[in-house]
Each structure stands twice: as C-alpha cells, then as structure tokens.
Amino acid sequence: MQKPIEAAKRVIETAHPDCDGAVLTGSCARGEATATSDLDIIILYEGENRAYRKSVYVDGWPIEMFVYTGDAYLDFFSSDAMRGIPSLPRMASEAIILKESTAVHKMQAEANRILAEGPLPWSEQIIDHHRYMITNLIDDFLDKEDGGEAYFLANSIVHDLAVFMLRTKKHWIGAGKWMFRELHDLDPKLASQFEQSLAAFYRRYDKHAIVHLADKCLEPFGGRFFEGYYVG
C-alpha cells in the first residue's frame, strides 16, 4: 500500500483532477493512523452550492471523500457549531493540503475561526433542563439492582455529565472517543475522574463513584434539580 499522502494525491489526480482544491484530514493527517484507518479527503469545486460524500477503495485504502461545491461546506460548519460538535471544522483545520488553492485557505481560515470562537453558551434554562434530566437518571440508577439497565444508565449519566461539563464551560463536545478527548483537553484531572468512576462501577459495581462525580459536577450550578422544574 502507498503511504497516506501519496495514496490521497493519487485519488485526486485520477478521480478529481479538475477540483479547485483538496486536503487530507482525519487520523492520517494527525499522524495517528492505525491498521484500520481510512483516508478522509475533503475535495472542493467551484460552482453552485452542492455536497456529497462517497466511500470507495483505492489501491487497498478505504477512502472517504467529502465533496463540496461552492460554499456548501459553510452550512455543515454552521450545523456543527450549533450542535457543539465541530466535526467538519476540525477536519478542515487539521488537514494536510493535497492541492493548494485560494478556496482551501478560505475554508481553513473559516474553520479556525469557528474552532477558536467555540460553541454558543448555554442559557440558564438549558442548564436547568440538563440538571433535571441528570437528576432523573441518577434516581433510576440508584434504584436498579445488578443487571443490564444499570449498565446502560451508568453510561447515560457519564455521557450526559460530560456534555454538561463541556458545554457549561463553553467547550466543544464530541462523539464516541472524541468526548473523552474533549474532556481531557478541558481538564485532564476531570477526564481522569470520569474514567475512574466508570472503572469503579464496571469492576466493583460501585455506584457511589458515578453519583459522587455527578454531584460534584452539578454543585456549582445548584446541584440536583427536581422540585420547581417547569416547562411551559
């Protein structure tokens, strides 16, 4: 198999020779590629705003092509910023340029601006809603004996707490492994506490660690919340 950059350039030369710019992104661009990594390539064209994604195999490499015409990627940037998960802005920002152009530099500049600005802050109403939902999860969790439901509730509490901590700090969140990475970026000690609380539950069925972590995270915002919650 060719090296990632060589393989990615070959894809552009053979499948998209007329594109207006292209970059290699993802784990291969970050130097974190593994045996199962694919090549993530963003490809830009001039013209009316359109977008599509295509997956293929080329020279033994699984390829994910993200193709944007005009300024179509801006809609995806905006959507990612609204949900607090900067998937495409981060992909564009960290990318290695395969085919240089003004369009590529414009996309990367906008991605960097969005990443630096961070997600929109949560309102007090949104914070209270998440306090209420986490409180309900804790009550259900403490009520369950050993078994499947308790495991799923543990995961839900830790996930929702991670979202709560990151968003109340005006920090990006993530999906899957990226949630832990964002926590670690925010506060390595806090990320370790999240990891340890899950380990205590899975290894010893110790619910206290997760509940203690939840109370510690919620306390600066008023703690658990049930009485007085209102949605009209």
C-alpha positions as CSV (number, residue, x, y, z in Angstrom):
1,M,0.0,0.0,0.0
2,Q,1.1,3.5,-0.7
3,K,1.8,5.9,2.1
4,P,-1.3,8.0,3.1
5,I,-0.4,11.3,1.4
6,E,0.8,9.5,-1.8
7,A,-2.4,7.5,-2.0
8,A,-4.5,10.6,-1.3
9,K,-2.8,12.5,-4.1
10,R,-3.3,9.7,-6.5
11,V,-7.0,9.7,-5.7
12,I,-7.2,13.4,-6.6
13,E,-5.1,13.0,-9.7
14,T,-7.2,10.2,-11.0
15,A,-10.8,10.8,-9.7
16,H,-10.9,14.6,-9.2
17,P,-8.2,16.2,-11.5
18,D,-10.3,19.3,-12.1
19,C,-11.1,20.0,-8.5
20,D,-10.5,23.5,-7.1
21,G,-8.6,22.2,-4.1
22,A,-8.2,19.2,-1.8
23,V,-6.9,18.2,1.6
24,L,-6.2,15.0,3.5
25,T,-7.6,15.0,7.0
26,G,-8.5,12.6,9.9
27,S,-6.1,10.3,11.7
28,C,-3.7,10.0,8.7
29,A,-3.3,13.8,8.7
30,R,-2.8,13.8,12.5
31,G,-0.2,11.0,12.4
32,E,-2.4,8.7,14.4
33,A,-3.2,6.2,11.7
34,T,-3.8,2.5,12.6
35,A,-4.2,-0.6,10.6
36,T,-7.9,0.1,10.2
37,S,-7.6,3.8,9.4
38,D,-9.1,5.2,6.2
39,L,-8.2,8.2,4.1
40,D,-10.5,11.2,4.8
41,I,-10.3,13.6,1.8
42,I,-12.1,17.0,1.5
43,I,-12.5,18.0,-2.1
44,L,-13.6,21.5,-3.3
45,Y,-15.1,22.6,-6.6
46,E,-16.3,25.9,-7.9
47,G,-20.0,26.4,-8.7
48,E,-23.4,26.2,-7.2
49,N,-23.6,25.0,-3.6
50,R,-23.8,21.2,-3.5
51,A,-22.3,18.5,-1.4
52,Y,-22.0,14.7,-1.3
53,R,-20.0,12.0,0.5
54,K,-18.7,8.9,-1.2
55,S,-16.8,5.8,0.1
56,V,-14.5,3.7,-2.1
57,Y,-11.4,1.5,-2.1
58,V,-8.4,2.7,-4.0
59,D,-5.1,0.7,-4.0
60,G,-6.1,-1.1,-0.9
61,W,-7.0,2.1,1.0
62,P,-10.6,2.7,2.2
63,I,-11.4,6.3,1.1
64,E,-14.0,8.7,2.5
65,M,-14.4,11.6,0.1
66,F,-16.3,14.7,1.2
67,V,-17.0,16.8,-1.8
68,Y,-18.2,20.4,-1.6
69,T,-19.1,22.7,-4.5
70,G,-19.1,26.5,-3.9
71,D,-19.6,27.4,-0.2
72,A,-21.7,24.3,0.6
73,Y,-19.3,23.4,3.5
74,L,-20.4,26.5,5.3
75,D,-23.8,25.0,6.0
76,F,-22.1,22.0,7.6
77,F,-19.8,24.3,9.6
78,S,-22.8,26.1,10.9
79,S,-24.7,22.9,11.8
80,D,-21.7,21.5,13.6
81,A,-21.3,24.8,15.6
82,M,-24.9,24.7,16.6
83,R,-24.8,21.1,18.0
84,G,-21.4,21.8,19.6
85,I,-19.6,19.0,17.8
86,P,-17.1,20.6,15.3
87,S,-16.5,17.6,13.1
88,L,-16.0,19.3,9.8
89,P,-14.4,22.4,11.1
90,R,-11.8,20.3,12.9
91,M,-11.3,18.1,9.8
92,A,-10.6,21.2,7.7
93,S,-8.4,22.9,10.3
94,E,-6.0,20.0,10.9
95,A,-5.8,18.9,7.2
96,I,-2.8,18.5,5.0
97,I,-3.1,20.3,1.7
98,L,-3.1,18.0,-1.3
99,K,-4.0,20.6,-3.9
100,E,-3.4,24.2,-3.0
101,S,-5.9,26.9,-3.8
102,T,-7.5,30.1,-2.5
103,A,-10.6,28.0,-1.8
104,V,-8.7,25.7,0.5
105,H,-7.2,28.5,2.5
106,K,-10.6,30.2,2.8
107,M,-12.1,27.0,4.1
108,Q,-9.3,26.5,6.7
109,A,-9.5,30.1,7.8
110,E,-13.2,29.9,8.5
111,A,-12.7,26.5,10.3
112,N,-10.1,28.0,12.5
113,R,-12.3,31.0,13.3
114,I,-15.2,28.7,14.3
115,L,-13.0,26.5,16.5
116,A,-11.4,29.5,18.2
117,E,-14.8,31.0,18.9
118,G,-16.3,27.9,20.5
119,P,-19.9,26.8,20.7
120,L,-22.7,29.1,21.7
121,P,-23.1,29.3,25.5
122,W,-26.0,27.5,27.2
123,S,-28.8,29.6,28.7
124,E,-29.8,29.1,32.4
125,Q,-33.0,27.4,31.1
126,I,-30.9,24.8,29.2
127,I,-28.6,24.3,32.1
128,D,-31.6,23.6,34.4
129,H,-33.1,21.2,31.9
130,H,-29.9,19.2,31.9
131,R,-29.7,19.2,35.7
132,Y,-33.2,17.9,35.8
133,M,-32.5,15.1,33.3
134,I,-29.3,14.0,35.0
135,T,-31.2,14.0,38.4
136,N,-33.8,11.6,36.9
137,L,-31.0,9.3,35.6
138,I,-29.3,9.2,39.0
139,D,-32.6,8.3,40.7
140,D,-33.2,5.5,38.2
141,F,-29.6,4.3,38.6
142,L,-29.7,4.1,42.3
143,D,-33.0,2.2,42.1
144,K,-31.6,-0.6,39.9
145,E,-30.1,-3.8,41.0
146,D,-27.2,-5.6,39.2
147,G,-28.0,-6.0,35.5
148,G,-28.3,-4.5,32.1
149,E,-30.4,-1.5,32.9
150,A,-27.9,-0.3,35.5
151,Y,-25.1,-0.5,33.0
152,F,-27.0,1.5,30.4
153,L,-27.9,4.1,33.0
154,A,-24.3,4.4,34.1
155,N,-23.2,5.1,30.5
156,S,-26.1,7.6,30.1
157,I,-25.1,9.5,33.3
158,V,-21.5,9.7,32.4
159,H,-22.2,10.8,28.8
160,D,-24.7,13.5,29.9
161,L,-22.4,14.7,32.6
162,A,-19.6,15.1,30.1
163,V,-21.8,17.1,27.8
164,F,-22.9,19.2,30.8
165,M,-19.4,20.0,31.9
166,L,-18.1,20.8,28.4
167,R,-21.0,22.9,27.3
168,T,-21.2,24.9,30.6
169,K,-17.5,25.7,30.1
170,K,-18.3,26.8,26.5
171,H,-16.2,24.0,25.2
172,W,-16.8,21.7,22.3
173,I,-18.2,18.2,22.8
174,G,-17.6,15.1,20.8
175,A,-19.0,11.8,19.7
176,G,-17.5,8.5,20.9
177,K,-13.8,8.7,21.7
178,W,-13.9,12.5,21.0
179,M,-16.0,13.1,24.1
180,F,-13.1,11.9,26.3
181,R,-10.6,13.8,24.2
182,E,-12.5,17.0,24.7
183,L,-12.8,16.4,28.4
184,H,-9.1,15.8,28.6
185,D,-8.4,19.0,26.6
186,L,-10.6,20.9,29.0
187,D,-9.2,19.4,32.2
188,P,-7.0,16.2,32.3
189,K,-7.8,15.7,36.0
190,L,-11.5,15.9,35.4
191,A,-11.2,13.4,32.5
192,S,-9.4,11.0,34.8
193,Q,-12.2,11.3,37.4
194,F,-14.7,10.4,34.7
195,E,-12.6,7.4,33.7
196,Q,-12.2,6.2,37.3
197,S,-15.9,6.5,38.1
198,L,-16.8,4.2,35.2
199,A,-14.0,1.8,36.1
200,A,-15.2,1.6,39.7
201,F,-18.7,0.7,38.5
202,Y,-17.7,-1.9,35.9
203,R,-15.1,-3.6,38.2
204,R,-16.8,-3.4,41.6
205,Y,-20.3,-2.4,40.8
206,D,-19.6,0.7,42.9
207,K,-22.3,3.2,42.1
208,H,-21.0,5.8,44.6
209,A,-18.2,7.0,42.3
210,I,-20.5,7.9,39.5
211,V,-23.1,9.6,41.8
212,H,-20.3,11.5,43.6
213,L,-18.9,12.7,40.3
214,A,-22.4,13.8,39.2
215,D,-23.0,15.7,42.4
216,K,-19.5,17.4,42.1
217,C,-20.3,18.5,38.6
218,L,-23.8,19.8,39.3
219,E,-23.0,21.5,42.6
220,P,-21.7,24.8,41.2
221,F,-25.0,25.1,39.3
222,G,-27.3,24.4,42.2
223,G,-26.9,20.6,42.4
224,R,-29.6,18.0,41.5
225,F,-32.8,19.6,40.3
226,F,-36.4,18.3,40.5
227,E,-38.7,20.4,42.6
228,G,-39.6,23.6,40.8
229,Y,-38.7,22.4,37.3
230,Y,-41.2,23.8,34.8
231,V,-41.5,23.7,31.1
232,G,-44.5,25.6,29.6
